[in-house]
Amino acid sequence: MSATPDLLQAIIGATERMVQSRRERESIAALEARASEASPAGPRFEQALGTVGRVNVIAECKRRSPSKGVLAADYDPAAIAGRYERGGAAAISVLTEPTFFDGALEHLVAVREAVTLPLLRKDFIVDEYQLLEARAAGADAILLIVAALDQPTLTRLQARAWKLGLAALVEVHDDEELTRAIDAGARVIGVNNRNLRTLQVDVNASHRLAAKMPTGVIGVSESGLQSRDDLDRLAAAGYRAFLIGERFMVDPDPARAIRELVAPATVRR
């Protein structure tokens, strides 16, 4: 995720209001009952991102972003996800935040019905209610943004996600946030190359934090990744997976674009 501090706070505020509204429509007990029918595969998500010997891409379904505007006017997340799967993605991220990204939980449900790959619910998670929503909608993992959470909440939500069978991708941008993610016991840490204050993308953010990533943690580089050379350099620095959204969303043939990124070096053109 990427947002200026003011925008981040606006999104968090909107999210808290929406969660409260949804709580009033469906009690947490009723949601827990629905969520209990799902079988999330959090460990499979972690395994997919940590697999050695291949390029592990998390391909993202996203209609709009605050920095680039509408990416796909005719947005069919299930069809897009199917192309990602055929292209060789290791996992799929689905934006579900409605106000700023035009996302919806229904998009996640549709993608779950269309593909077998592990799914990440990408949203501004601030409440346990959203974890249950994610599980009920078919997610295998959720995103926790360190900049959006205080330390007790970050630790609590991550632990609760694990208990629900969900993996947690814990997103950071700088040294302080990386330290907080490590202190929370994160097993998967994503470094967002988009500066949360300026919205500018600098892939060097991932390189700067690579050496501080603990052994055993799955490192994920996010945002601004364009070429196989970008991925190869980051893999050499220790990253095991790469979250890519806008590049695929604007490509007329995302399956081909993914195949070109993940193909073994000996067969790439």
Secondary structure, DSSP 8 states (H G I E B T S, - for coil): ----HHHHHHHHHHHHHHHHHHHHHS-HHHHHHHHTT----HHHHHHHHH-TTS-EEEEEE-SEETTTEES-SS--HHHHHHHHHHHT-SEEEEE--HHHH---HHHHHHHHHH--S-EEEES---SHHHHHHHHHHT-SEEEEEGGGS-HHHHHHHHHHHHHTT-EEEEEE-SHHHHHHHHHTT-SEEEEE-B-TTT--B-THHHHHHHTTS-TT-EEEEES---SHHHHHHHHHHT--EEEE-HHHHT-S-HHHHHHHHHS-TTT--
